[in-house]
């Protein structure tokens, strides 16, 4: 029987509810329980795929091609489980289903309303995921802050669901922030108390409070929180700012977070297998050497826009016992090639990540030219690979002004072009090549060296592809096509054999990197960068 754990947030947004939920998932997994997760996002977009990374950070992609909230990435990395379309629920997708049903006549005769139609649809999403994953525990995080108008249908659905499940089968963990007042040297609990009051006004009583704080919470303040928020004393959990997010599960374990959850859900505790995770954290904290990796993209002002890339770099660094420092390079600045040289002078490796739109592309091409000519380890991802192909076409294969038709429809050499299936697609939502596809790897290549296999599967999110018509020309100029789709039609990995590490892929390897299992392509980059 599945037990349900709802996570809400109060006081401010960006509290790290995702990390707290993922940490709980980790602690339960470490005890041998199976865990499924869901992220409920109250916005009207059907999925975050149509949102700017500046608004929402990275769009995480699952094996089955769901474009999801970046928190799902944290959940997959911490819990080491692949989630799915069922894991990401937005108001937009809920309303879409209800309105489709209404048009079909499923509710014929009824006035379709938020309660019960929208709330029932939300509850049915919980059950659908439960039926699919059949987990011991299902963690459901509700995006936003309690009191937001748009999250109300979700909160009401949870209230009903909790009541229907009964105590011991569903609990609510409320995450808050304790602000620290420098002048009086105090941590303040009042905003947390207020946010619990708001939660209660919707009929939800939290069973556990997790409080984000920059300082240790004194006993008196914990007592106060327990008393005024009506939670058990042991259920006031401190979540201090940590150097690494991977320390959070261990810090929570020390306070018996999982035990408190299990007790409330009347489930017997089991031994937690955390040795590997502990040694990971030890390695994170004890590495001395630092290497600098540049990420040249256009959303560099918001590091969340590339969060999985950053985490994947770190994972590979941990495995090689080096700290990785990210140097953010705004690709637009690299349009001036002197500036590009200046910016890349002190880095050990360079990543050109995925992206959309022409802004900054010529700068990315300059970055790639520089790393190719100076044999600086390079990993190109998705748009990064498309740029690497254009750069190689222009400057090595002699195809002047070669480009992707995404950026120049009139280019004389469209070395990157829309896939055939994409040409007739009109809408923008969920219409890219999405999710996991197999790829065949050629023996004797760098890709084969790191993957150690001829058949891999990786996640995609793009519309454009390397134009097959130019493959022969590029090959004869020295570009190796080391990964192809199994039918040999689509280029998935390219590399330059005589450079230390110049590898680019059409898929997003970062989505499959896990702290305990770093991704082979990132391992290759970091290994070369250390050298
Ligand atoms: N804009 C490119 C495409 O649509 C690359 C997408 C990406 O980097 N995710 O193919």
Boltz pocket constraint, residues with backbone or C-beta under 6 A from the ligand:
constraints:
  - pocket:
      binder: B
      contacts: [[A, 353], [A, 354], [A, 355], [A, 356], [A, 357], [A, 381], [A, 382], [A, 383], [A, 384], [A, 406], [A, 461], [A, 462], [A, 463], [A, 464], [A, 465]]
      max_distance: 6.0
